[in-house]
Amino acid sequence: MAVINILEKIVWDNLGDVIKRKAGACDCDICRADMAAYALNHLKPRYVATSKGETFSKAAYLDNQLYMTVIVALTEAVEVVSAKPRHEGK
């Protein structure tokens, strides 16, 4: 059994859509990882240790306010990383 932060999946599931809305945002693996890390560092983690706990916690994030909190964190992450990408040549 592993302990996981269910927000990681939610962040990764929504990152691509947020990147598409930002003109000029880089979609490379380095920038995507930086964006996900930035967003996760600005969100309260939701750790679970069982599959039942994971299902319960994911259901809680269907709430519009919680979903919007994730989208806001991702939007900020895309803005910040796009302004100063860590990779060379872009």
C-alpha positions in Angstrom: 0.0 0.0 0.0 1.2 3.5 -0.8 0.4 6.9 0.5 -0.4 9.3 -2.3 -1.5 12.9 -2.7 -4.6 12.7 -4.9 -4.1 16.3 -6.0 -1.2 15.1 -8.1 -3.6 13.3 -10.5 -6.1 16.2 -10.5 -3.3 18.6 -11.4 -1.9 16.4 -14.1 -5.4 15.8 -15.5 -6.0 19.5 -15.9 -2.6 20.9 -16.7 -2.8 20.4 -20.5 -6.1 22.3 -20.8 -4.7 25.2 -18.8 -1.5 25.3 -20.9 -3.6 25.4 -24.1 -5.4 28.6 -22.9 -2.1 30.5 -22.4 -0.7 31.7 -25.7 3.0 31.0 -26.0 3.1 28.6 -23.1 5.7 25.9 -23.5 4.4 22.3 -23.4 7.7 20.5 -23.0 8.2 17.9 -20.3 10.5 20.2 -18.2 8.0 23.1 -18.2 5.0 20.7 -17.5 6.9 19.2 -14.5 7.8 22.7 -13.2 4.2 23.9 -13.6 2.8 20.8 -11.8 5.3 21.2 -9.0 4.5 24.9 -8.6 0.8 24.3 -8.5 1.1 21.4 -6.0 3.4 23.5 -3.7 0.6 26.1 -3.6 -2.3 23.6 -2.8 -3.1 21.9 0.4 -2.2 18.2 -0.1 -4.8 15.5 0.2 -3.1 12.3 1.2 -4.8 8.9 1.2 -3.5 5.4 2.1 -6.3 3.2 0.7 -8.2 2.9 -2.6 -11.4 3.6 -0.6 -9.9 6.8 0.8 -8.7 7.8 -2.7 -12.2 7.4 -4.1 -13.7 9.4 -1.2 -11.2 12.2 -1.6 -11.6 12.4 -5.3 -15.3 12.7 -4.9 -14.7 15.7 -2.6 -12.8 17.5 -5.4 -15.9 17.4 -7.7 -17.0 20.4 -5.6 -16.8 23.5 -7.9 -14.9 25.6 -5.3 -12.2 23.0 -4.9 -11.9 22.5 -8.7 -11.5 26.2 -9.2 -8.8 26.3 -6.5 -6.8 23.8 -8.6 -7.4 25.7 -11.8 -6.3 29.0 -10.2 -3.1 27.3 -8.9 -2.4 25.8 -12.4 -3.1 29.1 -14.1 -0.6 30.9 -11.9 1.9 28.1 -12.4 1.6 28.4 -16.2 2.1 32.1 -16.0 5.1 31.9 -13.7 6.9 29.1 -15.5 6.2 30.6 -19.0 7.7 33.9 -17.9 11.0 32.2 -16.9 11.3 28.7 -18.4 14.1 26.6 -16.9 15.1 24.9 -20.2 17.5 26.3 -22.8 16.6 27.4 -26.3 13.0 28.5 -25.9 
